[in-house]
Amino acid sequence: MIVIENVTKRYPGGDKDFYALAGVSLEIGENEFVAITGKSGSGKSTLLNMIGTLDRVSSGKITVDGKDISKFSGREIAAYRNKTVGFVFQSFYLEPSYTVYDNVELPLVLSGGTRARNRSKVELALSAVGLEHKMKERARNLSGGEQQRVAIARAIVNEPVYILADEPCGNLDTANSENIMRILASLHKMGRTVIIVTHDPEDALKAERIVTMSDGKIVSDVQNPQTEALGQAL
């Protein structure tokens, strides 16, 4: 479980400090699929970065599975990013000269896995995104949608509990966006907690819960009505 308690992120200004987050409190339970949405500058990506330890809180506390991540040492942060969370960004951040296999294997190399175990995990991750047949292809030769699928495979190869996706469809067309959202939904159904940041209301509606932000604050936190309707129908 992720528990965010009265978190602020302050940037000093000349006459007045700017608060990217202004007292945010939120709980995200095990195996939830949550979309954090809002206009540009609302604080949604800043909040995701805090959960992923890519940025530090100015005040408040974030605990993940009972551990206060704001107090982590550098070594603990590295382990947390490698094992507990998997990142998917708008930009794919693949090494273009590497093969698909090498890109996906990288987190395993950093964590010291054996070659045989690595291969098994890479194949499983690529199978989950439907790209096992592209294993030997250079990343630079892939389409944008394929590159994002490789990025998702890399994010899940170490079997993290939490998938953090920041505008994962921002650089994709409609068809590829729908495919990426289907993959994220399937990962959620497999037991992972998925948190996406998006400004696209169509993508947000793929999640079970929608958190809306404005001016560094949460202004709405609701269950997706489409999900509720589906549950009642079943």
mmCIF file of the C-alpha atoms, coordinates in Angstrom:
data_MODEL
# 
_entry.id   MODEL 
# 
loop_
_atom_site.group_PDB 
_atom_site.id 
_atom_site.type_symbol 
_atom_site.label_atom_id 
_atom_site.label_alt_id 
_atom_site.label_comp_id 
_atom_site.label_asym_id 
_atom_site.label_entity_id 
_atom_site.label_seq_id 
_atom_site.pdbx_PDB_ins_code 
_atom_site.Cartn_x 
_atom_site.Cartn_y 
_atom_site.Cartn_z 
_atom_site.occupancy 
_atom_site.B_iso_or_equiv 
_atom_site.pdbx_formal_charge 
_atom_site.auth_seq_id 
_atom_site.auth_comp_id 
_atom_site.auth_asym_id 
_atom_site.auth_atom_id 
_atom_site.pdbx_PDB_model_num 
ATOM 1   C CA . MET A 1 1   ? 0.000   0.000   0.000   1.00 0.00 ? 1   MET A CA 1 
ATOM 2   C CA . ILE A 1 2   ? 1.089   3.548   -0.778  1.00 0.00 ? 2   ILE A CA 1 
ATOM 3   C CA . VAL A 1 3   ? 0.211   6.180   1.824   1.00 0.00 ? 3   VAL A CA 1 
ATOM 4   C CA . ILE A 1 4   ? 0.844   9.847   0.993   1.00 0.00 ? 4   ILE A CA 1 
ATOM 5   C CA . GLU A 1 5   ? 0.425   12.188  3.963   1.00 0.00 ? 5   GLU A CA 1 
ATOM 6   C CA . ASN A 1 6   ? 0.207   15.973  3.568   1.00 0.00 ? 6   ASN A CA 1 
ATOM 7   C CA . VAL A 1 7   ? 3.009   16.089  1.016   1.00 0.00 ? 7   VAL A CA 1 
ATOM 8   C CA . THR A 1 8   ? 4.310   19.367  -0.352  1.00 0.00 ? 8   THR A CA 1 
ATOM 9   C CA . LYS A 1 9   ? 6.898   20.148  -2.992  1.00 0.00 ? 9   LYS A CA 1 
ATOM 10  C CA . ARG A 1 10  ? 8.169   23.701  -2.738  1.00 0.00 ? 10  ARG A CA 1 
ATOM 11  C CA . TYR A 1 11  ? 10.358  25.613  -5.156  1.00 0.00 ? 11  TYR A CA 1 
ATOM 12  C CA . PRO A 1 12  ? 11.846  28.863  -3.815  1.00 0.00 ? 12  PRO A CA 1 
ATOM 13  C CA . GLY A 1 13  ? 10.886  31.976  -5.782  1.00 0.00 ? 13  GLY A CA 1 
ATOM 14  C CA . GLY A 1 14  ? 11.914  35.594  -5.746  1.00 0.00 ? 14  GLY A CA 1 
ATOM 15  C CA . ASP A 1 15  ? 8.945   37.128  -3.985  1.00 0.00 ? 15  ASP A CA 1 
ATOM 16  C CA . LYS A 1 16  ? 6.889   34.002  -3.432  1.00 0.00 ? 16  LYS A CA 1 
ATOM 17  C CA . ASP A 1 17  ? 7.607   30.277  -3.263  1.00 0.00 ? 17  ASP A CA 1 
ATOM 18  C CA . PHE A 1 18  ? 5.909   27.997  -5.793  1.00 0.00 ? 18  PHE A CA 1 
ATOM 19  C CA . TYR A 1 19  ? 4.209   24.831  -4.562  1.00 0.00 ? 19  TYR A CA 1 
ATOM 20  C CA . ALA A 1 20  ? 4.021   22.069  -7.159  1.00 0.00 ? 20  ALA A CA 1 
ATOM 21  C CA . LEU A 1 21  ? 2.293   19.984  -4.483  1.00 0.00 ? 21  LEU A CA 1 
ATOM 22  C CA . ALA A 1 22  ? 0.337   21.763  -1.766  1.00 0.00 ? 22  ALA A CA 1 
ATOM 23  C CA . GLY A 1 23  ? -0.588  19.329  0.997   1.00 0.00 ? 23  GLY A CA 1 
ATOM 24  C CA . VAL A 1 24  ? -1.507  16.163  -0.919  1.00 0.00 ? 24  VAL A CA 1 
ATOM 25  C CA . SER A 1 25  ? -2.861  13.142  0.954   1.00 0.00 ? 25  SER A CA 1 
ATOM 26  C CA . LEU A 1 26  ? -3.773  9.915   -0.820  1.00 0.00 ? 26  LEU A CA 1 
ATOM 27  C CA . GLU A 1 27  ? -3.878  6.170   -0.274  1.00 0.00 ? 27  GLU A CA 1 
ATOM 28  C CA . ILE A 1 28  ? -3.444  3.612   -3.053  1.00 0.00 ? 28  ILE A CA 1 
ATOM 29  C CA . GLY A 1 29  ? -4.157  0.029   -2.093  1.00 0.00 ? 29  GLY A CA 1 
ATOM 30  C CA . GLU A 1 30  ? -2.830  -3.275  -3.323  1.00 0.00 ? 30  GLU A CA 1 
ATOM 31  C CA . ASN A 1 31  ? -3.755  -4.193  -6.922  1.00 0.00 ? 31  ASN A CA 1 
ATOM 32  C CA . GLU A 1 32  ? -5.489  -0.910  -7.737  1.00 0.00 ? 32  GLU A CA 1 
ATOM 33  C CA . PHE A 1 33  ? -5.507  0.651   -11.203 1.00 0.00 ? 33  PHE A CA 1 
ATOM 34  C CA . VAL A 1 34  ? -5.412  4.404   -10.654 1.00 0.00 ? 34  VAL A CA 1 
ATOM 35  C CA . ALA A 1 35  ? -5.288  7.266   -13.143 1.00 0.00 ? 35  ALA A CA 1 
ATOM 36  C CA . ILE A 1 36  ? -4.004  10.631  -11.927 1.00 0.00 ? 36  ILE A CA 1 
ATOM 37  C CA . THR A 1 37  ? -5.242  13.315  -14.267 1.00 0.00 ? 37  THR A CA 1 
ATOM 38  C CA . GLY A 1 38  ? -5.382  17.089  -14.590 1.00 0.00 ? 38  GLY A CA 1 
ATOM 39  C CA . LYS A 1 39  ? -4.149  19.934  -16.724 1.00 0.00 ? 39  LYS A CA 1 
ATOM 40  C CA . SER A 1 40  ? -0.481  20.602  -17.419 1.00 0.00 ? 40  SER A CA 1 
ATOM 41  C CA . GLY A 1 41  ? 1.110   22.007  -14.265 1.00 0.00 ? 41  GLY A CA 1 
ATOM 42  C CA . SER A 1 42  ? -1.467  20.468  -11.942 1.00 0.00 ? 42  SER A CA 1 
ATOM 43  C CA . GLY A 1 43  ? 1.179   18.475  -10.050 1.00 0.00 ? 43  GLY A CA 1 
ATOM 44  C CA . LYS A 1 44  ? 0.299   15.002  -11.313 1.00 0.00 ? 44  LYS A CA 1 
ATOM 45  C CA . SER A 1 45  ? 3.765   14.120  -12.665 1.00 0.00 ? 45  SER A CA 1 
ATOM 46  C CA . THR A 1 46  ? 5.421   15.626  -9.594  1.00 0.00 ? 46  THR A CA 1 
ATOM 47  C CA . LEU A 1 47  ? 3.330   13.338  -7.402  1.00 0.00 ? 47  LEU A CA 1 
ATOM 48  C CA . LEU A 1 48  ? 4.276   10.283  -9.464  1.00 0.00 ? 48  LEU A CA 1 
ATOM 49  C CA . ASN A 1 49  ? 7.945   11.274  -9.271  1.00 0.00 ? 49  ASN A CA 1 
ATOM 50  C CA . MET A 1 50  ? 7.643   11.410  -5.481  1.00 0.00 ? 50  MET A CA 1 
ATOM 51  C CA . ILE A 1 51  ? 6.218   7.897   -5.359  1.00 0.00 ? 51  ILE A CA 1 
ATOM 52  C CA . GLY A 1 52  ? 9.040   6.721   -7.602  1.00 0.00 ? 52  GLY A CA 1 
ATOM 53  C CA . THR A 1 53  ? 11.744  8.540   -5.554  1.00 0.00 ? 53  THR A CA 1 
ATOM 54  C CA . LEU A 1 54  ? 12.747  10.528  -8.639  1.00 0.00 ? 54  LEU A CA 1 
ATOM 55  C CA . ASP A 1 55  ? 12.150  13.629  -6.521  1.00 0.00 ? 55  ASP A CA 1 
ATOM 56  C CA . ARG A 1 56  ? 12.107  14.402  -2.807  1.00 0.00 ? 56  ARG A CA 1 
ATOM 57  C CA . VAL A 1 57  ? 9.263   15.815  -0.739  1.00 0.00 ? 57  VAL A CA 1 
ATOM 58  C CA . SER A 1 58  ? 9.665   19.250  0.852   1.00 0.00 ? 58  SER A CA 1 
ATOM 59  C CA . SER A 1 59  ? 7.418   18.206  3.738   1.00 0.00 ? 59  SER A CA 1 
ATOM 60  C CA . GLY A 1 60  ? 5.055   15.391  4.585   1.00 0.00 ? 60  GLY A CA 1 
ATOM 61  C CA . LYS A 1 61  ? 5.637   11.665  4.237   1.00 0.00 ? 61  LYS A CA 1 
ATOM 62  C CA . ILE A 1 62  ? 5.214   8.856   1.720   1.00 0.00 ? 62  ILE A CA 1 
ATOM 63  C CA . THR A 1 63  ? 5.228   5.282   2.944   1.00 0.00 ? 63  THR A CA 1 
ATOM 64  C CA . VAL A 1 64  ? 5.262   2.291   0.606   1.00 0.00 ? 64  VAL A CA 1 
ATOM 65  C CA . ASP A 1 65  ? 4.461   -1.065  2.182   1.00 0.00 ? 65  ASP A CA 1 
ATOM 66  C CA . GLY A 1 66  ? 5.100   0.496   5.580   1.00 0.00 ? 66  GLY A CA 1 
ATOM 67  C CA . LYS A 1 67  ? 8.494   2.008   4.718   1.00 0.00 ? 67  LYS A CA 1 
ATOM 68  C CA . ASP A 1 68  ? 9.079   5.762   4.695   1.00 0.00 ? 68  ASP A CA 1 
ATOM 69  C CA . ILE A 1 69  ? 10.720  6.195   1.281   1.00 0.00 ? 69  ILE A CA 1 
ATOM 70  C CA . SER A 1 70  ? 11.589  9.835   1.992   1.00 0.00 ? 70  SER A CA 1 
ATOM 71  C CA . LYS A 1 71  ? 14.198  8.578   4.467   1.00 0.00 ? 71  LYS A CA 1 
ATOM 72  C CA . PHE A 1 72  ? 15.811  6.070   2.127   1.00 0.00 ? 72  PHE A CA 1 
ATOM 73  C CA . SER A 1 73  ? 19.556  6.129   1.613   1.00 0.00 ? 73  SER A CA 1 
ATOM 74  C CA . GLY A 1 74  ? 20.992  6.206   -1.890  1.00 0.00 ? 74  GLY A CA 1 
ATOM 75  C CA . ARG A 1 75  ? 21.456  2.441   -1.850  1.00 0.00 ? 75  ARG A CA 1 
ATOM 76  C CA . GLU A 1 76  ? 17.888  1.869   -0.635  1.00 0.00 ? 76  GLU A CA 1 
ATOM 77  C CA . ILE A 1 77  ? 16.531  4.153   -3.368  1.00 0.00 ? 77  ILE A CA 1 
ATOM 78  C CA . ALA A 1 78  ? 18.440  2.212   -6.030  1.00 0.00 ? 78  ALA A CA 1 
ATOM 79  C CA . ALA A 1 79  ? 17.050  -1.094  -4.741  1.00 0.00 ? 79  ALA A CA 1 
ATOM 80  C CA . TYR A 1 80  ? 13.528  0.338   -4.517  1.00 0.00 ? 80  TYR A CA 1 
ATOM 81  C CA . ARG A 1 81  ? 13.626  1.570   -8.115  1.00 0.00 ? 81  ARG A CA 1 
ATOM 82  C CA . ASN A 1 82  ? 15.052  -1.718  -9.343  1.00 0.00 ? 82  ASN A CA 1 
ATOM 83  C CA . LYS A 1 83  ? 12.789  -4.138  -7.460  1.00 0.00 ? 83  LYS A CA 1 
ATOM 84  C CA . THR A 1 84  ? 9.643   -2.439  -6.133  1.00 0.00 ? 84  THR A CA 1 
ATOM 85  C CA . VAL A 1 85  ? 8.615   -0.023  -8.889  1.00 0.00 ? 85  VAL A CA 1 
ATOM 86  C CA . GLY A 1 86  ? 8.717   -0.197  -12.663 1.00 0.00 ? 86  GLY A CA 1 
ATOM 87  C CA . PHE A 1 87  ? 8.772   3.052   -14.653 1.00 0.00 ? 87  PHE A CA 1 
ATOM 88  C CA . VAL A 1 88  ? 7.164   3.783   -18.005 1.00 0.00 ? 88  VAL A CA 1 
ATOM 89  C CA . PHE A 1 89  ? 7.681   7.274   -19.424 1.00 0.00 ? 89  PHE A CA 1 
ATOM 90  C CA . GLN A 1 90  ? 6.296   9.285   -22.331 1.00 0.00 ? 90  GLN A CA 1 
ATOM 91  C CA . SER A 1 91  ? 9.762   9.137   -23.911 1.00 0.00 ? 91  SER A CA 1 
ATOM 92  C CA . PHE A 1 92  ? 10.821  5.526   -24.209 1.00 0.00 ? 92  PHE A CA 1 
ATOM 93  C CA . TYR A 1 93  ? 14.443  5.939   -23.025 1.00 0.00 ? 93  TYR A CA 1 
ATOM 94  C CA . LEU A 1 94  ? 15.673  2.886   -24.900 1.00 0.00 ? 94  LEU A CA 1 
ATOM 95  C CA . GLU A 1 95  ? 19.253  2.530   -26.055 1.00 0.00 ? 95  GLU A CA 1 
ATOM 96  C CA . PRO A 1 96  ? 18.716  2.649   -29.842 1.00 0.00 ? 96  PRO A CA 1 
ATOM 97  C CA . SER A 1 97  ? 21.807  0.599   -30.738 1.00 0.00 ? 97  SER A CA 1 
ATOM 98  C CA . TYR A 1 98  ? 20.903  -2.211  -28.303 1.00 0.00 ? 98  TYR A CA 1 
ATOM 99  C CA . THR A 1 99  ? 18.668  -5.105  -29.249 1.00 0.00 ? 99  THR A CA 1 
ATOM 100 C CA . VAL A 1 100 ? 15.220  -5.414  -27.731 1.00 0.00 ? 100 VAL A CA 1 
ATOM 101 C CA . TYR A 1 101 ? 16.569  -8.210  -25.543 1.00 0.00 ? 101 TYR A CA 1 
ATOM 102 C CA . ASP A 1 102 ? 19.465  -6.100  -24.250 1.00 0.00 ? 102 ASP A CA 1 
ATOM 103 C CA . ASN A 1 103 ? 17.191  -3.161  -23.422 1.00 0.00 ? 103 ASN A CA 1 
ATOM 104 C CA . VAL A 1 104 ? 14.813  -5.323  -21.425 1.00 0.00 ? 104 VAL A CA 1 
ATOM 105 C CA . GLU A 1 105 ? 17.614  -7.217  -19.685 1.00 0.00 ? 105 GLU A CA 1 
ATOM 106 C CA . LEU A 1 106 ? 19.297  -4.069  -18.367 1.00 0.00 ? 106 LEU A CA 1 
ATOM 107 C CA . PRO A 1 107 ? 17.515  -3.949  -14.953 1.00 0.00 ? 107 PRO A CA 1 
ATOM 108 C CA . LEU A 1 108 ? 18.421  -7.601  -14.423 1.00 0.00 ? 108 LEU A CA 1 
ATOM 109 C CA . VAL A 1 109 ? 22.073  -6.925  -15.221 1.00 0.00 ? 109 VAL A CA 1 
ATOM 110 C CA . LEU A 1 110 ? 22.075  -4.104  -12.680 1.00 0.00 ? 110 LEU A CA 1 
ATOM 111 C CA . SER A 1 111 ? 20.643  -6.421  -10.044 1.00 0.00 ? 111 SER A CA 1 
ATOM 112 C CA . GLY A 1 112 ? 23.175  -9.167  -10.756 1.00 0.00 ? 112 GLY A CA 1 
ATOM 113 C CA . GLY A 1 113 ? 20.995  -11.909 -12.212 1.00 0.00 ? 113 GLY A CA 1 
ATOM 114 C CA . THR A 1 114 ? 22.478  -14.985 -13.854 1.00 0.00 ? 114 THR A CA 1 
ATOM 115 C CA . ARG A 1 115 ? 22.411  -15.246 -17.645 1.00 0.00 ? 115 ARG A CA 1 
ATOM 116 C CA . ALA A 1 116 ? 20.026  -18.231 -17.677 1.00 0.00 ? 116 ALA A CA 1 
ATOM 117 C CA . ARG A 1 117 ? 17.614  -16.637 -15.218 1.00 0.00 ? 117 ARG A CA 1 
ATOM 118 C CA . ASN A 1 118 ? 17.790  -13.343 -17.078 1.00 0.00 ? 118 ASN A CA 1 
ATOM 119 C CA . ARG A 1 119 ? 16.820  -14.985 -20.349 1.00 0.00 ? 119 ARG A CA 1 
ATOM 120 C CA . SER A 1 120 ? 13.781  -16.622 -18.811 1.00 0.00 ? 120 SER A CA 1 
ATOM 121 C CA . LYS A 1 121 ? 12.599  -13.342 -17.310 1.00 0.00 ? 121 LYS A CA 1 
ATOM 122 C CA . VAL A 1 122 ? 13.223  -11.312 -20.462 1.00 0.00 ? 122 VAL A CA 1 
ATOM 123 C CA . GLU A 1 123 ? 11.287  -13.818 -22.568 1.00 0.00 ? 123 GLU A CA 1 
ATOM 124 C CA . LEU A 1 124 ? 8.388   -13.728 -20.095 1.00 0.00 ? 124 LEU A CA 1 
ATOM 125 C CA . ALA A 1 125 ? 8.302   -9.908  -20.061 1.00 0.00 ? 125 ALA A CA 1 
ATOM 126 C CA . LEU A 1 126 ? 8.420   -9.654  -23.857 1.00 0.00 ? 126 LEU A CA 1 
ATOM 127 C CA . SER A 1 127 ? 5.695   -12.273 -24.146 1.00 0.00 ? 127 SER A CA 1 
ATOM 128 C CA . ALA A 1 128 ? 3.488   -10.149 -21.879 1.00 0.00 ? 128 ALA A CA 1 
ATOM 129 C CA . VAL A 1 129 ? 3.689   -7.263  -24.375 1.00 0.00 ? 129 VAL A CA 1 
ATOM 130 C CA . GLY A 1 130 ? 3.569   -9.448  -27.494 1.00 0.00 ? 130 GLY A CA 1 
ATOM 131 C CA . LEU A 1 131 ? 7.112   -8.773  -28.703 1.00 0.00 ? 131 LEU A CA 1 
ATOM 132 C CA . GLU A 1 132 ? 8.982   -12.014 -28.125 1.00 0.00 ? 132 GLU A CA 1 
ATOM 133 C CA . HIS A 1 133 ? 9.460   -12.286 -31.904 1.00 0.00 ? 133 HIS A CA 1 
ATOM 134 C CA . LYS A 1 134 ? 11.362  -8.941  -31.924 1.00 0.00 ? 134 LYS A CA 1 
ATOM 135 C CA . MET A 1 135 ? 13.960  -10.020 -29.369 1.00 0.00 ? 135 MET A CA 1 
ATOM 136 C CA . LYS A 1 136 ? 16.971  -9.628  -31.687 1.00 0.00 ? 136 LYS A CA 1 
ATOM 137 C CA . GLU A 1 137 ? 15.770  -6.442  -33.392 1.00 0.00 ? 137 GLU A CA 1 
ATOM 138 C CA . ARG A 1 138 ? 17.611  -3.178  -32.748 1.00 0.00 ? 138 ARG A CA 1 
ATOM 139 C CA . ALA A 1 139 ? 15.488  -0.707  -30.794 1.00 0.00 ? 139 ALA A CA 1 
ATOM 140 C CA . ARG A 1 140 ? 16.035  2.006   -33.409 1.00 0.00 ? 140 ARG A CA 1 
ATOM 141 C CA . ASN A 1 141 ? 14.223  -0.126  -35.995 1.00 0.00 ? 141 ASN A CA 1 
ATOM 142 C CA . LEU A 1 142 ? 10.982  -0.357  -34.023 1.00 0.00 ? 142 LEU A CA 1 
ATOM 143 C CA . SER A 1 143 ? 7.855   1.760   -34.372 1.00 0.00 ? 143 SER A CA 1 
ATOM 144 C CA . GLY A 1 144 ? 6.866   4.129   -31.563 1.00 0.00 ? 144 GLY A CA 1 
ATOM 145 C CA . GLY A 1 145 ? 4.228   1.733   -30.278 1.00 0.00 ? 145 GLY A CA 1 
ATOM 146 C CA . GLU A 1 146 ? 6.694   -1.151  -30.286 1.00 0.00 ? 146 GLU A CA 1 
ATOM 147 C CA . GLN A 1 147 ? 9.290   0.925   -28.446 1.00 0.00 ? 147 GLN A CA 1 
ATOM 148 C CA . GLN A 1 148 ? 6.790   1.736   -25.720 1.00 0.00 ? 148 GLN A CA 1 
ATOM 149 C CA . ARG A 1 149 ? 5.926   -1.942  -25.406 1.00 0.00 ? 149 ARG A CA 1 
ATOM 150 C CA . VAL A 1 150 ? 9.639   -2.708  -24.988 1.00 0.00 ? 150 VAL A CA 1 
ATOM 151 C CA . ALA A 1 151 ? 9.775   -0.006  -22.294 1.00 0.00 ? 151 ALA A CA 1 
ATOM 152 C CA . ILE A 1 152 ? 6.888   -1.708  -20.496 1.00 0.00 ? 152 ILE A CA 1 
ATOM 153 C CA . ALA A 1 153 ? 8.654   -5.078  -20.750 1.00 0.00 ? 153 ALA A CA 1 
ATOM 154 C CA . ARG A 1 154 ? 11.753  -3.490  -19.223 1.00 0.00 ? 154 ARG A CA 1 
ATOM 155 C CA . ALA A 1 155 ? 9.590   -2.012  -16.440 1.00 0.00 ? 155 ALA A CA 1 
ATOM 156 C CA . ILE A 1 156 ? 8.094   -5.385  -15.482 1.00 0.00 ? 156 ILE A CA 1 
ATOM 157 C CA . VAL A 1 157 ? 11.103  -7.674  -16.020 1.00 0.00 ? 157 VAL A CA 1 
ATOM 158 C CA . ASN A 1 158 ? 12.070  -7.559  -12.334 1.00 0.00 ? 158 ASN A CA 1 
ATOM 159 C CA . GLU A 1 159 ? 8.453   -8.282  -11.336 1.00 0.00 ? 159 GLU A CA 1 
ATOM 160 C CA . PRO A 1 160 ? 7.814   -5.023  -9.464  1.00 0.00 ? 160 PRO A CA 1 
ATOM 161 C CA . VAL A 1 161 ? 4.753   -4.576  -7.277  1.00 0.00 ? 161 VAL A CA 1 
ATOM 162 C CA . TYR A 1 162 ? 3.997   -1.097  -8.659  1.00 0.00 ? 162 TYR A CA 1 
ATOM 163 C CA . ILE A 1 163 ? 3.942   0.112   -12.279 1.00 0.00 ? 163 ILE A CA 1 
ATOM 164 C CA . LEU A 1 164 ? 4.319   3.918   -12.545 1.00 0.00 ? 164 LEU A CA 1 
ATOM 165 C CA . ALA A 1 165 ? 3.464   5.230   -16.002 1.00 0.00 ? 165 ALA A CA 1 
ATOM 166 C CA . ASP A 1 166 ? 3.837   8.941   -16.804 1.00 0.00 ? 166 ASP A CA 1 
ATOM 167 C CA . GLU A 1 167 ? 1.891   9.864   -19.967 1.00 0.00 ? 167 GLU A CA 1 
ATOM 168 C CA . PRO A 1 168 ? 2.645   6.431   -21.481 1.00 0.00 ? 168 PRO A CA 1 
ATOM 169 C CA . CYS A 1 169 ? 0.582   7.219   -24.591 1.00 0.00 ? 169 CYS A CA 1 
ATOM 170 C CA . GLY A 1 170 ? 1.689   10.832  -25.018 1.00 0.00 ? 170 GLY A CA 1 
ATOM 171 C CA . ASN A 1 171 ? 3.801   10.134  -28.126 1.00 0.00 ? 171 ASN A CA 1 
ATOM 172 C CA . LEU A 1 172 ? 1.504   7.544   -29.699 1.00 0.00 ? 172 LEU A CA 1 
ATOM 173 C CA . ASP A 1 173 ? -1.395  7.503   -32.130 1.00 0.00 ? 173 ASP A CA 1 
ATOM 174 C CA . THR A 1 174 ? -4.872  6.310   -31.133 1.00 0.00 ? 174 THR A CA 1 
ATOM 175 C CA . ALA A 1 175 ? -4.420  2.664   -32.119 1.00 0.00 ? 175 ALA A CA 1 
ATOM 176 C CA . ASN A 1 176 ? -1.090  2.306   -30.303 1.00 0.00 ? 176 ASN A CA 1 
ATOM 177 C CA . SER A 1 177 ? -2.453  4.192   -27.282 1.00 0.00 ? 177 SER A CA 1 
ATOM 178 C CA . GLU A 1 178 ? -5.324  1.728   -26.980 1.00 0.00 ? 178 GLU A CA 1 
ATOM 179 C CA . ASN A 1 179 ? -2.884  -1.178  -27.212 1.00 0.00 ? 179 ASN A CA 1 
ATOM 180 C CA . ILE A 1 180 ? -0.659  0.248   -24.467 1.00 0.00 ? 180 ILE A CA 1 
ATOM 181 C CA . MET A 1 181 ? -3.656  0.824   -22.186 1.00 0.00 ? 181 MET A CA 1 
ATOM 182 C CA . ARG A 1 182 ? -4.814  -2.766  -22.792 1.00 0.00 ? 182 ARG A CA 1 
ATOM 183 C CA . ILE A 1 183 ? -1.366  -4.016  -21.777 1.00 0.00 ? 183 ILE A CA 1 
ATOM 184 C CA . LEU A 1 184 ? -1.388  -1.920  -18.601 1.00 0.00 ? 184 LEU A CA 1 
ATOM 185 C CA . ALA A 1 185 ? -4.888  -3.183  -17.773 1.00 0.00 ? 185 ALA A CA 1 
ATOM 186 C CA . SER A 1 186 ? -3.735  -6.774  -18.273 1.00 0.00 ? 186 SER A CA 1 
ATOM 187 C CA . LEU A 1 187 ? -0.778  -6.198  -15.911 1.00 0.00 ? 187 LEU A CA 1 
ATOM 188 C CA . HIS A 1 188 ? -3.243  -4.925  -13.331 1.00 0.00 ? 188 HIS A CA 1 
ATOM 189 C CA . LYS A 1 189 ? -5.377  -8.059  -13.776 1.00 0.00 ? 189 LYS A CA 1 
ATOM 190 C CA . MET A 1 190 ? -2.231  -10.132 -13.189 1.00 0.00 ? 190 MET A CA 1 
ATOM 191 C CA . GLY A 1 191 ? -1.970  -8.594  -9.708  1.00 0.00 ? 191 GLY A CA 1 
ATOM 192 C CA . ARG A 1 192 ? 0.144   -5.469  -10.070 1.00 0.00 ? 192 ARG A CA 1 
ATOM 193 C CA . THR A 1 193 ? -0.761  -2.013  -8.830  1.00 0.00 ? 193 THR A CA 1 
ATOM 194 C CA . VAL A 1 194 ? -0.781  0.329   -11.832 1.00 0.00 ? 194 VAL A CA 1 
ATOM 195 C CA . ILE A 1 195 ? -0.657  4.116   -11.509 1.00 0.00 ? 195 ILE A CA 1 
ATOM 196 C CA . ILE A 1 196 ? -0.814  6.202   -14.664 1.00 0.00 ? 196 ILE A CA 1 
ATOM 197 C CA . VAL A 1 197 ? -0.516  9.955   -15.107 1.00 0.00 ? 197 VAL A CA 1 
ATOM 198 C CA . THR A 1 198 ? -2.444  11.255  -18.090 1.00 0.00 ? 198 THR A CA 1 
ATOM 199 C CA . HIS A 1 199 ? -4.126  14.383  -19.399 1.00 0.00 ? 199 HIS A CA 1 
ATOM 200 C CA . ASP A 1 200 ? -6.246  12.270  -21.764 1.00 0.00 ? 200 ASP A CA 1 
ATOM 201 C CA . PRO A 1 201 ? -9.734  11.559  -20.353 1.00 0.00 ? 201 PRO A CA 1 
ATOM 202 C CA . GLU A 1 202 ? -10.117 8.492   -22.603 1.00 0.00 ? 202 GLU A CA 1 
ATOM 203 C CA . ASP A 1 203 ? -6.992  6.925   -21.128 1.00 0.00 ? 203 ASP A CA 1 
ATOM 204 C CA . ALA A 1 204 ? -8.102  7.841   -17.599 1.00 0.00 ? 204 ALA A CA 1 
ATOM 205 C CA . LEU A 1 205 ? -11.379 6.002   -18.131 1.00 0.00 ? 205 LEU A CA 1 
ATOM 206 C CA . LYS A 1 206 ? -9.445  2.754   -18.616 1.00 0.00 ? 206 LYS A CA 1 
ATOM 207 C CA . ALA A 1 207 ? -8.511  2.863   -14.911 1.00 0.00 ? 207 ALA A CA 1 
ATOM 208 C CA . GLU A 1 208 ? -10.713 1.750   -12.011 1.00 0.00 ? 208 GLU A CA 1 
ATOM 209 C CA . ARG A 1 209 ? -10.150 4.919   -10.018 1.00 0.00 ? 209 ARG A CA 1 
ATOM 210 C CA . ILE A 1 210 ? -9.604  8.486   -11.210 1.00 0.00 ? 210 ILE A CA 1 
ATOM 211 C CA . VAL A 1 211 ? -7.770  11.089  -9.112  1.00 0.00 ? 211 VAL A CA 1 
ATOM 212 C CA . THR A 1 212 ? -7.971  14.621  -10.498 1.00 0.00 ? 212 THR A CA 1 
ATOM 213 C CA . MET A 1 213 ? -5.457  17.329  -9.557  1.00 0.00 ? 213 MET A CA 1 
ATOM 214 C CA . SER A 1 214 ? -5.380  21.095  -9.937  1.00 0.00 ? 214 SER A CA 1 
ATOM 215 C CA . ASP A 1 215 ? -2.846  23.629  -8.670  1.00 0.00 ? 215 ASP A CA 1 
ATOM 216 C CA . GLY A 1 216 ? -0.943  21.015  -6.683  1.00 0.00 ? 216 GLY A CA 1 
ATOM 217 C CA . LYS A 1 217 ? -4.013  19.652  -4.884  1.00 0.00 ? 217 LYS A CA 1 
ATOM 218 C CA . ILE A 1 218 ? -6.365  16.717  -5.270  1.00 0.00 ? 218 ILE A CA 1 
ATOM 219 C CA . VAL A 1 219 ? -9.788  18.066  -6.231  1.00 0.00 ? 219 VAL A CA 1 
ATOM 220 C CA . SER A 1 220 ? -11.528 14.765  -6.971  1.00 0.00 ? 220 SER A CA 1 
ATOM 221 C CA . ASP A 1 221 ? -10.998 11.082  -6.146  1.00 0.00 ? 221 ASP A CA 1 
ATOM 222 C CA . VAL A 1 222 ? -13.682 8.786   -7.541  1.00 0.00 ? 222 VAL A CA 1 
ATOM 223 C CA . GLN A 1 223 ? -14.247 5.248   -8.672  1.00 0.00 ? 223 GLN A CA 1 
ATOM 224 C CA . ASN A 1 224 ? -14.620 5.038   -12.432 1.00 0.00 ? 224 ASN A CA 1 
ATOM 225 C CA . PRO A 1 225 ? -18.387 4.947   -13.079 1.00 0.00 ? 225 PRO A CA 1 
ATOM 226 C CA . GLN A 1 226 ? -17.806 2.666   -16.076 1.00 0.00 ? 226 GLN A CA 1 
ATOM 227 C CA . THR A 1 227 ? -16.061 0.171   -13.798 1.00 0.00 ? 227 THR A CA 1 
ATOM 228 C CA . GLU A 1 228 ? -18.922 0.338   -11.289 1.00 0.00 ? 228 GLU A CA 1 
ATOM 229 C CA . ALA A 1 229 ? -21.475 -0.247  -14.034 1.00 0.00 ? 229 ALA A CA 1 
ATOM 230 C CA . LEU A 1 230 ? -19.527 -3.253  -15.263 1.00 0.00 ? 230 LEU A CA 1 
ATOM 231 C CA . GLY A 1 231 ? -19.357 -4.652  -11.720 1.00 0.00 ? 231 GLY A CA 1 
ATOM 232 C CA . GLN A 1 232 ? -23.127 -4.277  -11.284 1.00 0.00 ? 232 GLN A CA 1 
ATOM 233 C CA . ALA A 1 233 ? -23.755 -5.962  -14.634 1.00 0.00 ? 233 ALA A CA 1 
ATOM 234 C CA . LEU A 1 234 ? -21.644 -8.926  -13.597 1.00 0.00 ? 234 LEU A CA 1 
# 
